[in-house]
Amino acid sequence: MGHKNYLAVGQSARDRLFGLARAGDKPVPLNMLISQQGKINHGRLAVITFSICTVVLGIVLSFVPWLDYLIFKELKLWNGSLSYSYWQKPGVIRLTKVYIFNMTNPQGFLDHGEKPKLVEVGPFVYREDMEKVNIVFHDNDTVTYQHKKILRFVPEMSVDKSQKLVVPNIPLLTVTSFSPNLASMLISLFISGLSLGNRERAKPFVQITAEELVFGYDDPLVNLAHYVYPKGKRPNSQMGLLLARNGTLDEVSTIYAGERLDRFGYLDRVNGMDHLPHWKDSPCNDIRASEGSFFPPRAVTKSDMLYVYDKDLCRILPLQYREDVYKDGIQTGLYTPPSSTLETPDVNPDNKCYCQSEWCPPRGLQNISPCQYYAPVYLSYPHFYDADPSLLKDFEGLKPEKEKHESYFKIQPKLGVPLEGQVRVQLNLKVDQAKNIATNGINKFPSIIFPVMWLQEGIEGVSNSIWWWVFLATRVAPVAGPTLAYSLIIFGLSILIYLFIKAYRNFVIGDKPIEIVEMGRETIRRSSTLIINSSQKLLHNNTMYQPLSQCDPSPDDGNEDGLQELNFVKKRDSLTRSIDELKGRLNRDFVKSNFAEPERESLIDSDNTFIMSEHHQHRLYSVPDDYY
């Protein structure tokens, strides 16, 4: 008997849980929703469960940043993510544009002290095909790689690269600039011997093509240095300003892969070191900067400063947020270098560590000789833009313009992806006058910061696939996420409201309201005369007539018209009462046989025309003979 008690208790708990009415109980709203004729409607219960889950899911999605989770998952660098394919082999067109300053009055400058007349020649455009090779992922959220770059000349975007240009003889002037610290007589003898073998390479200016200046030409001094310098520090065997850019670079970089977005894309190691070896002190030797593919999103860091590293810069370049701008319909932040980047140490003490000696360059110059085999090469913005005006007064033909010569990046603040960026820098040769070397008029070359060339490298846009990804992540997702969440909530609530209204109607007028209405209308049309007219006659007259016979009239009857005789019948006293009893009986029998227990009590005593019609439709309306 114990198990039966348990079953009874379980059934009672189920009935109370789902609102199933038992004998003597009043129906509750939950009963109307999930039960029909005292039994659970499993189909309706499934729909209700689905609706509730939809509402709950919509509420959860409205509070949880689930779209951001999916976006940042694809943003992180891991083998298979969308950003990895873009980072490993960018599908963007990366161009390097070179502009060379052609010296038009070399003899007037040396012999007569004229200002150098410079004519900018260019651009010489090279397309950079770049990919990351030797990629290794580490457990500490970092990835190690090397750059492989190939620069290809783009003739349709360039000027004639075969034309001869006059530029300073960088190897020769580098050696003569060191003469005050060396034996001047020995250097003079060496250059005199060099002049006998190759007179053109022993002059202060050389005449070469842009291709030779950029990607190398034979020079006896460079060739000698290649064999004299110790291994690991020796220069290339040719003289070329961008010669080291082609092929797989020796530099091994390690960056953060994006587990923490506040350092995403920033360098962790360069050749295994956590600092730049060219400078002794911080912040000059810091490497906390991006290599240019990704930046920590401003929406995460809340910082207006970003940093980018380029080996040619020999330092990290700070970038300061300026304003919001749009690039191809996507909001980005415009970043440019702050004015203090190339400021003198007395104004910006952080630049003191870039001074290799007691002498520090004027505003607008950056010493990068440690990255150029200690050749006296200085970096500036093109045409000495944003530099000390004294650097301009010694030359003719330099016209600095912000729009043409300023470096900038346009970076999406939510993802940290640069959609456009250009780095513009100028290479200058610092010449110290060698008064004791008269060969070929070298002693006539004054001390000066002489501009040689400037270049612009960067991207003007991203590939279509990356643009669509950024557009969906930044423009569509912020709208689609809340829209989907609220749509789920509204959809689920609409289904619940519809089910409640439908269940309530079924509870009030039965399970088949449309059929009942139609049958009631048909019954009313057929029996309206019998019920309504007879009831009126019975109420206003105590007599009624019935035909005595149904036979045909005959002459013997004495009625020529053949009128049927009517027999006067006295109405029974109990006729009116019998009609009421009949209606009550019809109600009770019909309700008990066609309605569930919760509906019977309210319907069994009602004067419902639809119940009478339903009874007639099912041929339950049969009047006994003794009522007539």
CORFEN-V64465 format. One line per field, one symbol per residue. ss: DSSP state (H for helix, E for strand, L for the rest). psi: psi as a letter, one per 30 degrees, with the letter a starting at -180 (. if undefined). burial: 1 if it has 9 or more other C-alpha atoms within 8 Angstrom, else 0. A space follows every 10 residues. Layout:
ss->???
psi->???
burial->???
This chain:
ss->LHHHHHHHHH HHHHHHHHLL LLLLLLLLHH HHHHEELLEE LHHHHHHHHH HHHHHHHHHH HHHLLHHHHH HHHHHLLLLL LHHHHHHHLL LLLEEEEEEE EEELLHHHHH HHLLLEEEEE EEEEEEEEEE EEEEEEELLL LEEEEEEEEE EEELHHHLLL LLLEEEEELH HHHHHHHLHH HLLHHHHHHH HHHHHHHLHH HHLLEEEEEH HHHHHLELLH HHHHHHHHLL LLLLLLLLEL LLHHHLEEEE EEEEEELLLL HHHLLEEEEE LLELLLLLLL LLLLLLLLLE LLLELLLHHH HLLLEEEEEE HHHLEEEEEE EEEEEEELLE EEEEEELLLL LLLLLLLLHH HHHHLLLLLL LLLLLEELHH HLLLLLEEEE LHHHLLLLHH HLLLEELLLL LHHHHLLEEE ELLLLLEEEE EEEEEEEEEE ELLLLLLLHH HHHHLLLEEE EEEEEEEEEL LLLHHHHHHH HHHHHHHHHH HHHHHHHHHH HHHHHHHHHH HHHHHHHHHL LLHHHHHHHH HHHHHHHHHH HHHHHHHHHH LLEEEEELLL LLLLHHHLLL LLLLLEEEEE LLLLHHHHHH HHHHHHHHHH HHHHLLHHHH HHHLLLLLHH HHHHHHHLLL LLLLHHHL
psi->fefeeeeeee eeeeeeeggk klkflkklee eeefljhglk jeeeeeeeee eeeeeeeeee fffkieeeee efefekjljf lefeeeeeik gljjkjkkkk jkjfheeeee egglkkjkkk kaljkkkjjk lklhkkklfh hlkkllkjkj kkkjefgllj ffkkkklkje eefeefffef fajeeeeeee eeeeeeeiee fglfkljlle eeeegklkke eeeeeefekl kffkllfljk egeffkakkf kkkklkfgej ffgkflkekj hfkglkffke lkgegkgill gfellkkffe fgkgklkkkk effglkjkkk kelklkjhgk klkkklklfg ehllffejff geffjfafkk llkfkkkgef fhhgkikkkl lkghkhlkff fffflkfkik keeffkklkj kkfefgkkfk kkkjlkkkkj kkkifgjfkg geffjlkljj kelllkkalf llleeeeeee eeffeeefee eeeeeeeeee eeeeeeeeee eeeeeeeegl fieeeeeeee eeeeeegeee eeeeeeeeff kgllkkkelg lkklfffgjf fhkkkkkkkk kkfgeeeeee eeeeeeeeee eefflleffe efffglijee eeeeeeeghf jjklfff.
burial->0000000000 0000100111 1000001101 1111100100 1001100101 1111111111 1100000000 1101111000 1011111111 0011111111 1111010111 0000011111 0111111111 1110100000 1111111111 1001100100 1000111110 1111011110 0001001100 1101100010 1111110111 1111111110 0110110010 0001111111 1110110010 0111111100 1011111111 0001110010 0001111111 1011111101 0000011111 0011111111 1000101001 1111111000 0111100100 1111100001 1111111111 1110011111 1111101100 1100110101 0000111111 1111111111 1111111111 1111001110 1111100010 1111111111 0100011001 1111111100 1101111111 1110110011 0011111001 0010011011 1111000100 0011000100 0011001000 0011000010 0001000000 0000100100 0001011101 1100111011 0011100001 1111111000 00000000
